[in-house]
């Protein structure tokens, strides 16, 4: 076999070994009920051979070590060695045990919010040659509740065979004497490039503009709307501003929020009895997860949704829903986010006290605990050290993110034998679970070294066989 082929095969083997480790680190549904931190801060080191009483398990394609939390024995602690940017670091994961449940998932489209309207303007703008500007009073726009809105002025050239482009800026300002908006400062500015183009190209920066290209959240209240137009034209012309189209593309937001509900990134989450509800305000849809098999949306859930739509005058509108039976994970024990964060703090303290981890300060532990959230786990969302702070890995510039899913590690399932075998760990050596896996980085290095050695031997053999060689 030629040296080049040997080298190529060895390098391919090394690449496959590394790729296997990365690909198996995909998103797992269990990540939603865990917090995880990668101790990649410079100066932090670890020695897993100081552990005792741990259970060796498979995690992300390699060996890891699990035990019961010293804070709450129902929780699982998992230690794993992970690669990042050429280094090898210890990952510490706090997992709430999970189990599968049969659920019925209702996906509903909520009725339109009712704030869409067409505001007549009917103003003629005299376009002058060259560049110019004009400001129009459009009128008053009222929103009965916080809404997600797109604005679209309708313009038409009345006369003038000219080459021109028209852009604008719409300003919404809370009306004097009215109740001030709860948020947002009472003023909104929406840039509107390329409202009109005739006989000439119009160029704009390709960024999504809230209120023009995508819904803009506007708070409840009455607003005075003005439209400032700017143009470039080869000669005089007359342009009619016919109307301002106000299009609500999502749902209104009930104020105040129902007790126990939360809003984050445009998603309203809450529960009614055992049903879990997520309302996607921008798309005007919702998902209701009901335990077991259900033929129709529970009455109390429908009542809650309709009461939330009442501020927009939609409380009597019918909900359009589809249903499907599915299996989903749920936490097996009732543990809140604060308890999980406290457990993570205790495990980090224990790892330092037992000598498994060195170089991690008490301020680091506090910072990690403060940054941790349920769901900050798995390759993309685990906490990592970057530029002086602990943050989710997907917020690190240049992060290598994965777009795939994987199953749930056996040890995370409360019904598994692996979970039953877990015990709290202790320090002082681990004859029954001594970490002895060969790091993937070492395997890669050995494969490359093997390739180089084989290539050298093959080249030497060919040289000895060549004519005139002694």
N, C-alpha and C positions, 0 to 999 in steps of 0.2 A: 504494500500500500504506500502511495506517495506521501511524503511528509505533509504536503499541503492539505490532503484529504484528512489525515490524522488530526492535524491542528484544527481544521474546520469542524470535525465531529466533536472534538473536545470542547471547543468554544460553544458549539450548539448545545451540548449537554449542560454547560455552565449557565447558559442563558435560560434554558428550560427550568433549571433548578431555581433560579432567581425569580423567573416569571411565575412559577408555581406558588411561591411564597406570597407574591404581590397579589395575584388574582384571587387567592383564597382569603384575602383580607377584605372581601367585599362587604357591603351592607348586610346586616342580619336584622330581622325583625326584633330580636332580643335587644338590639342597641337602644331601642326606645325606652327601655327600663334599666338603663345602666349609665354609669359615668366611668370614664377612662382617662388616664393621663400617661403620657410618654415622658419619662424623666430624662430628656435630652439636653438639659441645661449643662453647660461646661462646668466641670468640677464635680459632677454627681457620678458616683460609681456604685456598683452593686456586686454582691457575692451570694449567689443562690445556694451554695453548698452550706450556708449557715442555717438553712431551713430544716425543720423536722416535722413529720406528721402531715406532709402535703400529699395530694393525690396527683399523679402524673396524668395529664389529659392532652388531647389534641386540640389546638386552637390556631386558626389562620395558617394551616398547613404545616405547623411544626409543634413541638412539645411545649406544654405550659404546665403550670402548677397551681392547683386550686385548693382552697380550704375555707372553712367557715369564718365569718367576720368575728373579730374580737369585740365589736360594738353590738352586733345583733346576729346571733348564730343562724338566723334564717337566711341571711344574705351570703352571697358567694363572693369570695375574693379570688381573682385570677391574676397570676404573674406570668408574663411572657416576654421573651426577648424579641425585639422588633428592630428592623433596619430602617434607617432614614438618612438620606443624603450621604451614604457611604459609611455611616456609623452604626453601632449596635447599642441599643438602649433597653432599659427595663420599662415595660408597660404594666401599669397597675389598674385593674378594673374592678369596680364594685357593681355587682349584678343583683337585681331583684329577681328571684326565681320566677319562672313563667310556666304557663300551661296553655294548651289549646282549648278553645271553646267553639261550639257551633253557634253561629250568629246569623241573623237576617240583616242584610244591608239595604237600606232604602236610600235611593238617590233621587232627590226632588229638585225640580226647577221651580223657584219661587216666582210669583207673579211680578210683573214690572212694577217698579217703585212708584210710578205715577208722577214723577217730577219732570218727565220729558215734556218739552213744549217748544213752540216756535214763536219767538218774540218778533213781531213786525217792526221793521225799522223804516223802510221807505224813504231813505235819504239819498240824494244825488250828490256825488262828489265830482267837482270840476278838476280834472287832471291837467296839470301844467307841464310844458315840455321840460325835459331834464329830470331832476329829482324834486320831490316835495312831500309834504305831510299834511294830514287833516285829522282832527279828532271829533268823533261823533258821540253824542249822548244816546245810548241804546235804550235805557229804561231800567226798571227795577225787576230783579229776579229773586224769588223767595223759595227757600227750601224748608220744609217742615221738620226735617231731620237730617243728620249728616248723610251725604250722598256721594256717589262716585259718578262724575260727570265729564262728558266730552262736549266742547263747544265748536260750532261750525258756522261762521258767517257765510251767507250766500250773496255773491257779487255777480253783476252782469254788466258788460259794456253796452251802453246805449247807442253811442255814435262815436265815430272816429276810427278810421282805418290805420291804427297806430300799432307800433310794437311797444308793449309795456309789460311790466311785472308789478304786482301789488302784494305787499306783506302787511302784517299788522301785529298789534299787541292788545289783548283784551284785559281790562282791569276790572276786578270786582272789589268794591269797597263797601263795608258795612254801612247801612244808612244811619244818619244821625237820629238819635232818639229811640232807635230800636234796641232790642235786647242784644248785647254784644255776643258774638259767637263764643262757644265754650273753649275752642282751641283755634289755632291758626292765625291769630293776630288781627283778623278782620279784613285783611287785604290779600288778594290773589292776583298774580300777573301771569298771563298765558301768552307765550310767544306763538305767532302764527305765520310762519314763513310760507311764501308761494301760495297766497290765497287765490291769486288770479294771474294768468300768464297768457299773453296773446302776441303771436308773431315773434316771440323771443323766449329762449330757454330761461328757466328759473332754477338756481342752484341753492341748495340748503345743506347744512351739516346733518348727516344721517344719525341723529340721536333721537330717542323717544322723548317727546315733550308731553308731560302730564297735562291733561285738559285739552290737548289737540290731537295727539296720536294715541293716547291711552287715557283711561279714566283718572280724573283728579278728585281727591277727596275734598269736598267743600262742606264746611260745618253748617249746622242749622242757623237760619237767620235770613234777613232781607239784605240784598246787595244792590248798589247802584253800579250799573255796567257802562263802561265807556270803551270805545274801540278807536285806537289810534292807527291810522293807515299811513303807510309810506310807499312811494312808488318811484319807478324809473321809467320814463316814457320818451319816445322820439318826437311827439307833438301833442297837441291838446286833445282831450277826450272827455267824455262824461261816463261815469260809472255809477250804477245804481246798487246801493246796499239794500237788498230786499228784506232780509230777515236774519235773525240769529237763532240757529237751531241749538237747542239745549237737549242733549241726549243722555239720559241716565242709563248707564250700561251695567250697573251693579245694584246692590240693595242698599236701602237706607240703614242706618245704624241706630238701634233703639237707645234712647237716653232717658234715665240712666240705664246702665247695663243690668240685666237680671242678676239677682244675687247668686254668687258662685260662678258667674261666667267671666271669661277673659278674652281680650282682643289682642292679637299679635300678628303683624304682617298681613293685615286685611282678612284674617280668619278669626271668626268668633267661635269659641268652644265652650261647651257646658254640658250639663246632663239633666235629664228628667227621669227620676227614679233610676232604673238600671239602664236606661237608654243613653248612649253617648252621642252627642250632636256636634257637628262641625258645619258652620255656615261660611261659605266663601263669598264675601260681600261683593268683590269685583265682578265675579261671574254670575252672581245671583242664583247660586245653587247651594244645596246642603246635602250632607250625608248623615244618616241616622243609623246607628248600629244597635240592634236589639238582641239580647241573648236568646238563644233557642231559635226555633222555627216559627215565624209569624206570618200570617196571611195579609195583614194590613197594618198601616202605621198606627201605633197606639194612640188612643184618643187624647191622652194627656200631653203627648208630644205635639200633636197637631194643634192643640189649644195653645201651647207655649209659643210655637212658631207664629201662629196667627196673631197672638197678642204682641209679638215683636214687630209684626208688619203693620199694626194698627196706626202708629204715628204717620204713616204714609197713606192712610185711608184704604189699606188693603186687607184689613182684618177679616173681611167676609169672603175674600177670594179663595177659590179652590186650589189645592196644591196638587201638582202633577208629579207622581212618584213611580219609580220602578223598583222592584224588589228582587234580591238574589240571596240564596243561602250560601254561606261561606264558612271557612274555619279561620280563626284569628287567634293571635296570642293575647294573653292577658296576664297581669301580675298575679302570682299565686298568693301573695301576702299583702296586707294593707300597710304599705310603707310610703310615706311622703317624701318629697324631694329634700326637705330639710334634714330628715333622718338619714337619707342616703349620703348627703354631703357630710353630715357629722360622722358617719361610718367611714367615709373616705379619709377624713382627717385623722381618725383614730388609727386606721391601717397604715397610713403614711408615718404617723408617729411611732407605731410599733415597729415598722421596718427599720426606722432609724435607731430606735432604742435597742433592737436586737442585733444591730450591726449588719443587717442585710443590705441596707442602703447607707451610703456615706456621702457627705457633701450637700445634703438637702437641709436647708435651714428652716427654723420655725416660721420665718417670714414667708419662705417659699410655700410651706404647707398651708399657711393662712391664705396666700394668694391663689393657690390651686383650689382650695375649698370655696373661696369667694367666686371663682370663675366657673366652677362646676355646675352643670345643669343636667337633669335627667334627659337622656338622648345624646349627650356629648360623649359618644362612644363609637367604636369602630374606626376603620382607617381614616375616613374623611373627617369625622367630627370629634375624635379624641383630642384632648388638650395637649398642646406641645409648647415648648419654650421658643419664643422668637422675639428678638429685638427688645429684651428686657421685660417681657410679659408672657403669661400663660394664656393661650387663646386656642379656640378650635382650629384644627389643622387646615380646614378649608378656608380660613380667613388669612392664612399665611401667603404672601405673594409668591407665585411660582410653585405652589403646592401641586404635587402629582395626585390628582383625584381619580377615584375609580367609579365607574358607572355600571355596577353589577350587583347582584344579590346572592346570598348564600343562605344555608339553613341555620338552625339554632344548635349551638354546641350542646351535647348531651348533658353536660354537667349543669347547665342552666335550667334544665327542666326539672321541676319539683317531683315529677313522677318517675324519674330515671334512677337506676341503681347507682350511677355515679354520684348523684346528689346525696343519696342515702349514705354513701361511704365517707362523705366529707367530715372532717374534724377541724377544730381550731388548730392553727399551726403553732409551733414553738421553735425556739432558737437552739442551736448547738449541734447541727449536723443532721443529715437525713438518710440513714441507711435504707429506709423503705421507699423513699421517693427522691433520692439524690438526683438533682438535675445533671444529666450527663449527655444531653444532645449536642451534636456537633453543629455549631452555628452555620447558617447557610453561607455566610461570607467566607468561612473557612473552606467549605465544600467548593465554592467557586474558585477560590485561590488554588486549591489542590488540583482542580480540573485544568486550570490554565497552566500550572506547573507541569502536569502530566503531558499536556499537549506540547509544551516547549521541549520537554525531555525526549518524547517520541520523535518530534521533528528533527532534533539534533542527531539522534541515533540513526534515523533513516538517511539523513544527509551524509553522515559518516560512512554508512554502509555503501551508498552509491559511489562515494568517492573511492572507496577501496576496490570496488568492482570495475571502475573505469580503466581503460587501456593505459598502460604506462604508470599505473599507481602501484606503489609498493606498500 
